[in-house]
Every structure is written in C-alpha cells, then in structure tokens.
C-alpha cells in the first residue's frame, strides 16, 4: 500500500461571532502519486481548504497532515521544509508573481528559495517549461511580469510551481484565464508531471476539467462535503442534487438538461442541509444535516434521498 501523503481530519473553519462556516467537517486522504479535485462554485470553501493544507491559515477544528507530519506539531523551519516539497499555484495571477521580475527570473526564483540548483540545469529547466507554455525567449528575458496578461501570468505561475519538481502540487483554478487551446497545454503539462509520480490537489468549479486532471473529486457546497468519488462517475452519474446541477450546467450537444430549483428562505442559524434553499427534492428531513453515506466502493453522498 502506498504512503499517505496528505490527510485532513474533520477540518472546520469558522469566521466571526456568528460562526459563519467556510468549511465544516471536511475529511479526506491522498496516497503518494494520487490526485484529488475540490469542485464547487465560488464561496464553497475550496480555496480555504487549500490554504489550510499549506499551513497558511489554521482550522478552527480538525487536523491536517502532510508527508506524515501534523502541521500543528511542526515548528517554522520544519514547516518550511515541508513546503519546499510542494508547488503552489494561487488563484490570483496578478497578486501571485513579483511584478518587477522578468518571466525567467520569476520562474527561477523558487530554485533560489528552496536552495536547489540555480545554475545551468535549473535555468534550462525553467526555459523549457516557459517554452512549452508559449512563453518564448523574446518574452522571458525582455518583458517584466507587470507587462503580461492574466492568462500569460497563469502560465508563468505554473512553470514557477513545477520548476522545483515538487512531490505535491496545489493548483487553485490554474486555467481560469485560458482559452481552449492554451488550457490544454496547461492540463497536459500537469498530467505529465502527475504520471511521473507527482501528487496533486486541484481546485475547480468545472466538472469536465476535474475529470481531465484528477482521479477523485470532492464536491463542496458552502463548506460541506456533498459528494465524493472518482471524477468519471461524478460527471456521468451525479448523486447529490447540487452535483446534478453542476453537471447540467456544462455545455453539451442536443437538448439541454433542465434542473428545476426552488428558492426557499433560509431561517437564521440554520442547522440543516446547506443546499435546502435550492434543492428540488427538499423535504422536512432536510431540516437536519445529512451525514456522508457510503454508496458502493468509492462513492459517498450527503443527501437524505439515499437513506
């Protein structure tokens, strides 16, 4: 059995006195070389989960373990050592890069920070990554980051994240500003590193993209785990009404799938299913919070339709 490289145990993140939950009881694990996608709309808790896994924010409750070490038990130097084995693509391409560096300087900077080879081998690797993403020599040496578009910056951030050959990549919506052709360049580069053994945690709102990149998916809605499983079945045969709505929203040939939703007022301090206000199948049972129930070998769903 492969070594467990990441695990989250009942991770909860709450803000303010009213206890607004960004995450509620999220648990999962990834074995070395595995991949998982967090899927959901804006505000579902995907980025918060990524930041907790990186040790950038602390959960209100629960624990996270990276490379067999609990983050709440390691010191600053040990945490830095853990992060050196990781690559990170933040969601914001305009705030994620030093604006006064050239593209080549920005991509080779992590080699200096992580004390890896910054001479010929490292620079050549940086150039190869940039070239494979459409950032050629005329751009990487002569143009500062502040002169690149958002889509170009995303490609530079991917090269920057991969230049150290990380064991684990955290990618937060890394293709959101790409057109169809350049998106596949990014997807293929990530998949190539994953096939060579890199583990991957990927954040997206797109079920199709999740299936293209990750083996398993976790669908989040308002910080709650709605459904988990292999990304193929999540896309083809969704179980949770929210996952059904995400699937129905995808572009497709032929007659569009129609999902009827209802808007119900949500009482203050609601303790029931977070999708209750929009769910077409809601009933009185949904005034309680449904637990995550295992369906088959690799599917779990939090919905009273399956109880």
LOSE-346678 format. One line per field, with one value per residue (C-alpha): residue in three letters; chain; x, y, z. Coordinates in steps of 0.02 Angstrom, whole numbers, m for minus. Each point is the difference from the previous one (the first is absolute). Layout:
// residues N
code = c(ALA, ...)
unit = c(A, ...)
c1 = c(X, ...)
c2 = c(Y, ...)
c3 = c(Z, ...)
This chain:
// residues 307
code = c(UNK, UNK, UNK, UNK, UNK, UNK, UNK, UNK, UNK, UNK, UNK, UNK, UNK, UNK, UNK, UNK, UNK, UNK, UNK, UNK, UNK, UNK, UNK, UNK, UNK, UNK, UNK, UNK, UNK, UNK, UNK, UNK, UNK, UNK, UNK, UNK, UNK, UNK, UNK, UNK, UNK, UNK, UNK, UNK, UNK, UNK, UNK, UNK, UNK, UNK, UNK, UNK, UNK, UNK, UNK, UNK, UNK, UNK, UNK, UNK, UNK, UNK, UNK, UNK, UNK, UNK, UNK, UNK, UNK, UNK, UNK, UNK, UNK, UNK, UNK, UNK, UNK, UNK, UNK, UNK, UNK, UNK, UNK, UNK, UNK, UNK, UNK, UNK, UNK, UNK, UNK, UNK, UNK, UNK, UNK, UNK, UNK, UNK, UNK, UNK, UNK, UNK, UNK, UNK, UNK, UNK, UNK, UNK, UNK, UNK, UNK, UNK, UNK, UNK, UNK, UNK, UNK, UNK, UNK, UNK, UNK, UNK, UNK, UNK, UNK, UNK, UNK, UNK, UNK, UNK, UNK, UNK, UNK, UNK, UNK, UNK, UNK, UNK, UNK, UNK, UNK, UNK, UNK, UNK, UNK, UNK, UNK, UNK, UNK, UNK, UNK, UNK, UNK, UNK, UNK, UNK, UNK, UNK, UNK, UNK, UNK, UNK, UNK, UNK, UNK, UNK, UNK, UNK, UNK, UNK, UNK, UNK, UNK, UNK, UNK, UNK, UNK, UNK, UNK, UNK, UNK, UNK, UNK, UNK, UNK, UNK, UNK, UNK, UNK, UNK, UNK, UNK, UNK, UNK, UNK, UNK, UNK, UNK, UNK, UNK, UNK, UNK, UNK, UNK, UNK, UNK, UNK, UNK, UNK, UNK, UNK, UNK, UNK, UNK, UNK, UNK, UNK, UNK, UNK, UNK, UNK, UNK, UNK, UNK, UNK, UNK, UNK, UNK, UNK, UNK, UNK, UNK, UNK, UNK, UNK, UNK, UNK, UNK, UNK, UNK, UNK, UNK, UNK, UNK, UNK, UNK, UNK, UNK, UNK, UNK, UNK, UNK, UNK, UNK, UNK, UNK, UNK, UNK, UNK, UNK, UNK, UNK, UNK, UNK, UNK, UNK, UNK, UNK, UNK, UNK, UNK, UNK, UNK, UNK, UNK, UNK, UNK, UNK, UNK, UNK, UNK, UNK, UNK, UNK, UNK, UNK, UNK, UNK, UNK, UNK, UNK, UNK, UNK, UNK, UNK, UNK, UNK, UNK, UNK, UNK, UNK, UNK, UNK, UNK, UNK, UNK, UNK)
unit = c(A, A, A, A, A, A, A, A, A, A, A, A, A, A, A, A, A, A, A, A, A, A, A, A, A, A, A, A, A, A, A, A, A, A, A, A, A, A, A, A, A, A, A, A, A, A, A, A, A, A, A, A, A, A, A, A, A, A, A, A, A, A, A, A, A, A, A, A, A, A, A, A, A, A, A, A, A, A, A, A, A, A, A, A, A, A, A, A, A, A, A, A, A, A, A, A, A, A, A, A, A, A, A, A, A, A, A, A, A, A, A, A, A, A, A, A, A, A, A, A, A, A, A, A, A, A, A, A, A, A, A, A, A, A, A, A, A, A, A, A, A, A, A, A, A, A, A, A, A, A, A, A, A, A, A, A, A, A, A, A, A, A, A, A, A, A, A, A, A, A, A, A, A, A, A, A, A, A, A, A, A, A, A, A, A, A, A, A, A, A, A, A, A, A, A, A, A, A, A, A, A, A, A, A, A, A, A, A, A, A, A, A, A, A, A, A, A, A, A, A, A, A, A, A, A, A, A, A, A, A, A, A, A, A, A, A, A, A, A, A, A, A, A, A, A, A, A, A, A, A, A, A, A, A, A, A, A, A, A, A, A, A, A, A, A, A, A, A, A, A, A, A, A, A, A, A, A, A, A, A, A, A, A, A, A, A, A, A, A, A, A, A, A, A, A, A, A, A, A, A, A, A, A, A, A, A, A)
c1 = c(0, 65, 48, m134, 67, m145, m141, m131, m98, m167, 67, m115, 28, m116, 3, m71, m113, m145, 108, m16, 77, 116, 33, m94, 69, 103, 99, 98, 170, 115, 130, 168, m24, m187, m108, m158, m106, m103, m152, m126, m54, 79, m22, m8, 160, 120, 136, m16, 32, 154, 69, m27, 92, 147, 2, m41, m152, m47, m164, m123, m10, 79, 176, 102, 147, 126, 137, m47, 17, m141, 16, m52, 149, 141, 105, 31, 157, m80, m153, 114, 83, m171, m47, 162, m68, m159, m47, m139, m100, m106, m167, 49, 126, 20, 49, 95, 157, 135, m48, 176, 85, 12, m93, 162, 50, m172, 8, 178, m32, m69, 163, 91, m127, 3, 191, m10, 112, m9, 140, m16, m112, m128, m5, m17, m144, m86, 23, m72, m153, m32, 23, m120, m130, 22, 114, 149, 173, m52, m121, 87, 154, m64, m170, m41, m142, m102, m10, m78, m186, m93, 3, 187, 29, m95, 117, 152, m69, m18, 180, 55, m95, 75, 180, 52, m77, m117, m63, m170, m84, m139, m90, m139, m101, 161, m88, m136, 72, 49, m85, m36, 169, 113, m107, 47, 184, m14, m104, 122, 150, m82, m53, 175, 76, m139, 37, 181, m52, m49, m150, m132, m134, m101, m135, m132, m183, 2, m45, 73, 167, m2, m24, 141, 127, m48, m43, m115, m113, m79, m151, m15, m150, 10, 144, m89, 49, m147, 72, 165, 62, 95, m21, m69, m155, m20, m20, m97, m114, m8, m93, m19, m124, 137, 117, m145, m19, 187, m7, m156, 86, 138, m8, m61, m74, m185, m140, 63, m31, m125, 18, m143, 52, m106, 53, m52, 42, 133, m37, 136, 123, m51, 64, m66, 58, 91, m78, m178, m47, 30, m28, m146, m10, 0, m114, m23, 141, 121, m23, 134, 176, 21, 158, 115, m60, 105, m80, 94, 188, 54, m151, m64, m143, m78, m183, m156, m54, 117, m54)
c2 = c(0, 173, 127, 126, 170, 113, m22, 116, m51, 86, 171, 143, 186, 130, 189, 131, m8, m66, m151, 13, m162, 3, m186, m127, m172, m32, m163, m87, m76, m20, m134, 41, 28, 26, 148, 81, 147, 114, 47, 137, 178, 156, 5, m189, m7, m70, 133, 2, m188, 23, 137, m109, m145, 116, 61, 179, 6, m108, m95, 36, m187, m153, m46, m9, m114, 21, m126, m95, 156, 94, 185, 52, m95, 66, 156, 138, m77, m171, 80, 89, m167, m78, 144, m20, m167, 85, 108, 129, 91, 134, 53, 181, 16, 186, m17, m164, 59, 132, 138, 71, m164, m72, m162, m100, 82, m35, m184, m27, 91, m156, m90, 131, m5, m190, m4, m109, 13, 177, m19, m70, m149, 101, 142, m121, m87, 168, 44, m168, 23, 177, m51, m147, 126, 123, 124, 8, 75, 169, 14, m84, 112, 168, 22, 30, m96, 160, 5, m173, m38, m100, m157, 16, 25, m161, m94, 79, m48, m181, m2, 78, m133, m145, 59, m79, m168, m4, m158, 82, 137, 112, 82, 128, 29, 1, 9, 128, 131, m117, m27, m178, m30, 67, m82, m170, 48, 29, m157, m109, 70, m34, m175, m38, 41, m97, m155, 13, m13, 175, 6, 131, 101, 99, 131, 32, 41, m104, m185, m31, 75, m100, m160, 47, 28, m92, m180, 41, 146, 82, 110, 142, 113, 136, m92, m168, m159, m43, m145, m91, m129, m28, 150, m103, m61, 171, 75, m141, m53, 134, m46, 161, 129, 133, m110, m31, 188, 20, m138, 73, 169, m72, 40, m148, m46, m31, 48, 80, m89, 97, 2, 87, 90, 84, 149, m17, 121, m67, 25, 83, m120, m137, m173, m103, m42, 151, m32, 2, 173, m54, m188, m65, m155, 87, m66, 18, m125, 129, 107, m115, m7, m161, m99, m61, m174, m127, m58, m144, m18, 178, 115, 98, 124, 112, m2, m75, m66, m146, m42)
c3 = c(0, m47, 132, 47, m53, 54, 124, 72, 155, 32, m56, 48, m28, 78, m9, 118, 152, m104, m44, m188, m61, m150, 27, 104, 43, m157, 3, m138, m39, m150, m27, m78, m186, 18, m53, 62, m58, 110, m104, 34, m34, 73, 188, 20, 105, m132, 18, 190, 1, m108, 114, 154, m84, m34, 180, m53, 115, 149, 8, 140, 30, m75, m55, m159, m36, m141, m34, 160, 111, 86, m42, 176, 71, m111, 26, m126, m74, m18, m82, m124, m38, m34, m115, m98, m60, m64, m148, 16, m133, 86, m73, m34, m144, 32, 183, m14, m90, 34, m125, m26, m50, m175, m34, 9, 164, 74, m49, 64, 165, 88, m41, 104, 142, 10, m20, m154, m153, m71, m127, m175, 38, 97, m126, m145, 86, 27, m184, m55, 110, m63, m182, 20, 62, m143, 90, m119, 17, m68, 146, 146, m1, m59, 78, 183, 83, 14, m191, m20, m14, 131, m107, m30, 186, 37, m116, 82, 172, m57, m62, 165, 100, m100, m18, 166, m53, 152, 81, 26, m103, 66, m147, 30, m160, m105, m169, 35, m120, m142, m167, m59, m84, 136, 135, m71, 3, 187, 28, m97, 94, 168, m54, m60, 170, 86, m105, 56, 182, 56, 116, m39, 90, m126, 25, m134, m30, m160, 8, m174, 50, 162, m99, m121, 140, 161, 42, 145, 41, 151, m36, 126, 30, 133, 82, 11, m91, m113, m97, m27, m123, m161, m114, m145, 94, 82, m173, m84, 143, 136, 159, 99, m67, 2, m103, m119, m21, m33, m131, m82, m16, m110, m187, m102, m169, m18, 117, 161, 164, 104, 189, 88, 158, 133, 102, 181, 139, 116, 186, 105, 84, m122, 52, m144, m175, m76, m171, 70, m70, m181, 3, m107, 111, 170, 137, 187, 27, m69, 156, 71, m73, m101, 38, m137, m47, m95, m163, m79, 5, m38, 11, 149, 3, 132, m48, 80, m171, 34, 178)
